[in-house]
């Protein structure tokens, strides 16, 4: 009984660590409007936007467990444009970017964003993909 309870507490803690935003959207979204810079002008934001290669090369990570198998195969086959900010938004919609939650409106436009503990305090293995020229890895989450 005690080990079952301890296991449940660990799972709940991992969920909080991975997904709870602690109200951070008030700063990252409302004040800084970082989501607009990530989206880029072509996607309803400002500037050039942030591609997956750029985001992941500066330390963001993708949780491959959050990606559909069909998308994993398309990425492996080179059929996904990793230089397009729209791809970053798609990854956010899948909740696959560790530590970052995109808040989207009904039309699919990003309207805000939140940050979680996992943004700084998580890692992934390279079980799925390692893009050497882009300098990033995607894999199973290790929290």
Residue frames as qw, qx, qy, qz and C-alpha x, y, z in Angstrom:
[[0.000, 0.885, 0.466, 0.000, 0.00, 0.00, 0.00],
 [0.298, -0.807, 0.098, 0.500, 2.79, 2.45, 0.90],
 [0.386, -0.207, 0.587, 0.681, 4.76, 1.75, -2.29],
 [0.237, 0.598, 0.681, 0.351, 1.60, 2.17, -4.39],
 [0.107, -0.942, -0.263, 0.178, 0.95, 5.54, -2.73],
 [0.390, -0.623, 0.324, 0.596, 4.61, 6.58, -3.22],
 [0.395, 0.143, 0.684, 0.596, 4.46, 5.58, -6.89],
 [0.117, 0.803, 0.559, 0.170, 1.26, 7.62, -7.35],
 [0.235, -0.898, -0.040, 0.370, 2.89, 10.66, -5.72],
 [0.435, -0.336, 0.511, 0.661, 5.90, 10.33, -8.04],
 [0.307, 0.441, 0.691, 0.484, 3.65, 10.20, -11.12],
 [0.030, -0.919, -0.393, 0.021, 1.70, 13.25, -9.93],
 [0.366, -0.750, 0.169, 0.525, 4.95, 15.12, -9.27],
 [0.425, -0.041, 0.616, 0.662, 6.22, 14.33, -12.76],
 [0.186, 0.696, 0.620, 0.310, 2.95, 15.62, -14.25],
 [0.178, -0.939, -0.170, 0.240, 3.22, 18.87, -12.28],
 [0.453, -0.525, 0.383, 0.610, 6.87, 19.29, -13.23],
 [0.375, 0.133, 0.692, 0.602, 6.16, 18.63, -16.92],
 [0.057, 0.569, 0.646, 0.505, 2.85, 20.47, -17.40],
 [0.245, -0.828, -0.435, 0.254, 1.99, 22.92, -14.58],
 [0.399, 0.620, 0.097, 0.668, 2.62, 26.51, -15.62],
 [0.412, -0.456, -0.436, 0.657, 2.18, 28.13, -12.19],
 [0.121, 0.908, 0.331, -0.227, 0.50, 31.07, -13.95],
 [0.486, -0.356, 0.316, 0.733, 3.63, 31.98, -15.92],
 [0.359, 0.549, 0.575, 0.489, 1.61, 33.06, -18.95],
 [0.109, -0.951, -0.250, 0.145, 0.94, 36.39, -17.26],
 [0.320, -0.733, 0.343, 0.493, 4.63, 37.20, -17.73],
 [0.416, -0.139, 0.719, 0.539, 5.77, 35.25, -20.82],
 [0.243, 0.522, 0.726, 0.376, 2.58, 35.80, -22.80],
 [0.039, -0.910, -0.413, 0.028, 0.84, 38.91, -21.48],
 [0.270, -0.871, 0.134, 0.389, 3.88, 41.06, -20.64],
 [0.334, -0.464, 0.610, 0.549, 6.68, 39.86, -22.93],
 [0.742, 0.527, 0.079, -0.408, 4.42, 38.48, -25.68],
 [0.282, -0.476, 0.782, 0.288, 7.13, 35.97, -26.47],
 [0.619, 0.317, 0.718, -0.018, 4.62, 33.86, -28.38],
 [0.473, 0.845, 0.088, -0.234, 4.46, 36.53, -31.09],
 [0.028, 0.756, -0.613, -0.229, 8.20, 36.34, -31.67],
 [0.474, -0.129, 0.869, 0.060, 8.04, 32.54, -31.81],
 [0.609, 0.557, 0.544, -0.148, 5.16, 32.60, -34.31],
 [0.323, -0.120, 0.455, 0.821, 6.65, 35.19, -36.63],
 [0.298, 0.344, -0.043, -0.889, 4.81, 37.59, -38.89],
 [0.382, 0.081, -0.747, -0.539, 3.69, 34.89, -41.34],
 [0.408, -0.300, -0.861, 0.037, 1.87, 33.14, -38.49],
 [0.340, -0.805, -0.395, -0.283, 0.21, 36.14, -36.86],
 [0.635, -0.601, -0.144, 0.464, 3.18, 37.28, -34.75],
 [0.101, 0.966, -0.186, -0.150, 6.10, 39.60, -35.35],
 [0.173, -0.689, 0.668, 0.221, 9.50, 39.26, -36.99],
 [0.433, 0.384, -0.751, -0.317, 10.88, 36.16, -38.64],
 [0.912, -0.235, -0.067, -0.329, 9.67, 33.64, -36.05],
 [0.313, -0.563, 0.759, -0.094, 11.57, 30.77, -34.45],
 [0.752, 0.238, -0.545, -0.286, 12.15, 27.56, -36.37],
 [0.937, -0.346, -0.018, -0.041, 12.56, 24.19, -34.63],
 [0.790, 0.255, -0.206, 0.518, 16.25, 24.13, -35.62],
 [0.095, 0.615, -0.247, 0.743, 16.80, 27.52, -34.00],
 [0.649, -0.576, 0.098, -0.487, 14.76, 26.76, -30.87],
 [0.976, -0.212, -0.035, 0.044, 16.32, 23.37, -30.34],
 [0.691, 0.394, -0.249, 0.553, 19.85, 24.52, -31.08],
 [0.033, -0.595, 0.333, -0.731, 19.63, 26.95, -28.15],
 [0.032, -0.194, 0.836, -0.512, 18.55, 24.25, -25.73],
 [0.717, 0.021, 0.192, -0.670, 14.85, 23.53, -26.11],
 [0.120, -0.164, 0.976, 0.075, 13.99, 19.85, -26.33],
 [0.671, 0.007, -0.334, -0.663, 11.27, 17.76, -27.95],
 [0.535, -0.143, 0.766, -0.325, 9.59, 14.88, -26.15],
 [0.260, 0.174, -0.788, -0.530, 9.32, 12.23, -28.86],
 [0.044, 0.280, 0.936, -0.208, 6.67, 10.37, -26.84],
 [0.264, 0.579, 0.372, -0.676, 4.32, 13.30, -27.56],
 [0.265, 0.435, -0.491, -0.707, 4.74, 12.97, -31.35],
 [0.882, 0.242, 0.216, -0.343, 2.42, 10.81, -33.46],
 [0.729, -0.143, 0.582, 0.330, 4.20, 7.91, -35.17],
 [0.594, 0.667, 0.364, 0.263, 3.34, 9.31, -38.59],
 [0.049, 0.987, -0.134, 0.073, 5.07, 12.60, -37.77],
 [0.594, -0.587, 0.508, 0.211, 8.12, 10.79, -36.40],
 [0.741, 0.197, 0.541, 0.345, 8.43, 8.96, -39.70],
 [0.389, 0.875, 0.195, 0.214, 8.01, 12.17, -41.71],
 [0.237, -0.919, 0.309, 0.064, 10.77, 13.82, -39.67],
 [0.685, -0.331, 0.588, 0.275, 13.10, 10.84, -40.14],
 [0.651, 0.440, 0.520, 0.336, 12.35, 10.90, -43.88],
 [0.294, -0.184, 0.147, 0.926, 13.23, 14.61, -44.08],
 [0.020, 0.549, 0.658, 0.516, 9.68, 15.58, -45.05],
 [0.297, -0.863, -0.378, 0.154, 9.21, 18.13, -42.25],
 [0.359, 0.702, -0.083, 0.609, 10.63, 21.63, -42.69],
 [0.646, -0.504, -0.364, 0.443, 12.67, 22.18, -39.53],
 [0.320, -0.002, 0.019, 0.947, 13.47, 25.73, -40.67],
 [0.217, -0.502, -0.443, -0.710, 9.82, 26.89, -40.64],
 [0.160, -0.157, 0.535, -0.814, 8.33, 28.62, -37.57],
 [0.740, -0.089, -0.174, -0.643, 4.98, 27.02, -38.47],
 [0.745, 0.040, -0.662, 0.077, 6.58, 23.68, -37.59],
 [0.161, 0.140, -0.637, 0.741, 7.49, 25.07, -34.16],
 [0.506, -0.104, 0.161, -0.841, 3.85, 26.02, -33.66],
 [0.818, -0.002, -0.458, -0.347, 2.76, 22.54, -34.72],
 [0.547, 0.085, -0.729, 0.402, 5.15, 21.02, -32.15],
 [0.124, -0.119, 0.476, -0.863, 3.70, 23.34, -29.50],
 [0.693, -0.079, -0.141, -0.703, 0.16, 22.28, -30.44],
 [0.813, 0.006, -0.580, -0.049, 1.24, 18.68, -29.84],
 [0.588, -0.756, 0.200, -0.207, 2.56, 19.70, -26.41],
 [0.954, 0.092, -0.084, 0.274, 5.87, 18.14, -27.36],
 [0.347, 0.637, -0.316, 0.611, 8.24, 21.02, -26.54],
 [0.623, -0.368, -0.568, 0.391, 9.50, 20.37, -23.02],
 [0.329, -0.392, -0.337, 0.790, 8.71, 23.20, -20.66],
 [0.126, 0.166, -0.171, -0.963, 6.72, 25.34, -23.08],
 [0.277, 0.512, 0.807, -0.103, 2.95, 25.38, -23.52],
 [0.025, -0.088, -0.365, -0.927, 1.43, 27.29, -26.41],
 [0.282, 0.487, 0.637, -0.526, -2.03, 28.68, -25.81],
 [0.073, 0.090, 0.656, 0.746, -3.99, 28.68, -29.07],
 [0.468, 0.224, 0.212, -0.828, -7.31, 30.24, -30.00],
 [0.738, 0.294, 0.552, -0.253, -10.11, 28.38, -31.80],
 [0.622, 0.750, -0.125, -0.186, -8.68, 29.40, -35.15],
 [0.941, 0.056, -0.019, 0.334, -5.35, 27.79, -34.32],
 [0.314, 0.744, -0.226, 0.545, -3.37, 31.01, -33.79],
 [0.590, -0.203, -0.533, 0.572, -1.07, 31.18, -30.80],
 [0.177, -0.847, -0.203, -0.459, -2.35, 33.78, -28.35],
 [0.397, -0.795, 0.377, -0.262, -0.06, 33.24, -25.36],
 [0.746, 0.227, -0.603, 0.167, 2.44, 30.86, -23.83],
 [0.677, -0.684, 0.186, -0.197, 3.46, 29.41, -20.50],
 [0.403, 0.528, -0.713, 0.224, 6.70, 27.98, -19.14],
 [0.886, -0.421, -0.121, -0.153, 7.04, 25.00, -16.80],
 [0.579, -0.666, 0.459, 0.102, 9.83, 23.67, -14.57],
 [0.858, 0.130, 0.429, 0.251, 10.76, 21.25, -17.36],
 [0.421, 0.902, -0.042, 0.085, 11.92, 24.22, -19.45],
 [0.055, 0.812, -0.546, 0.200, 15.19, 24.32, -17.50],
 [0.409, -0.440, 0.749, -0.280, 15.19, 21.10, -15.54],
 [0.896, 0.171, 0.369, -0.180, 14.66, 18.24, -17.96],
 [0.046, -0.515, 0.726, 0.453, 16.53, 16.33, -20.57],
 [0.897, 0.295, 0.041, -0.327, 15.85, 13.89, -23.37],
 [0.648, -0.260, 0.630, 0.340, 17.82, 10.94, -24.59],
 [0.250, 0.502, -0.477, -0.677, 18.64, 10.62, -28.27],
 [0.485, 0.101, 0.868, -0.038, 16.51, 7.52, -28.81],
 [0.550, 0.690, 0.432, -0.188, 14.51, 9.19, -31.56],
 [0.569, 0.728, 0.133, 0.359, 16.67, 11.60, -33.48],
 [0.446, -0.658, 0.086, 0.600, 19.83, 13.59, -33.30],
 [0.534, 0.803, 0.159, 0.212, 20.33, 16.26, -35.93],
 [0.699, -0.261, -0.005, 0.666, 24.02, 17.02, -35.92],
 [0.303, 0.355, 0.212, 0.859, 23.92, 20.09, -38.16],
 [0.317, -0.721, -0.262, -0.557, 21.07, 21.59, -36.16],
 [0.176, 0.337, -0.652, 0.656, 22.66, 20.62, -32.86],
 [0.571, -0.244, 0.296, -0.726, 19.54, 19.26, -31.24],
 [0.119, 0.015, -0.993, 0.015, 18.13, 16.03, -29.97],
 [0.679, -0.186, -0.038, -0.709, 14.67, 14.62, -29.57],
 [0.406, 0.086, -0.906, 0.084, 13.93, 11.60, -27.52],
 [0.570, -0.554, -0.605, -0.048, 12.17, 10.15, -24.55],
 [0.208, -0.811, 0.148, -0.526, 11.83, 12.54, -21.65],
 [0.648, -0.123, -0.597, 0.457, 14.00, 12.01, -18.59],
 [0.277, -0.775, -0.023, -0.568, 12.48, 14.03, -15.76]]
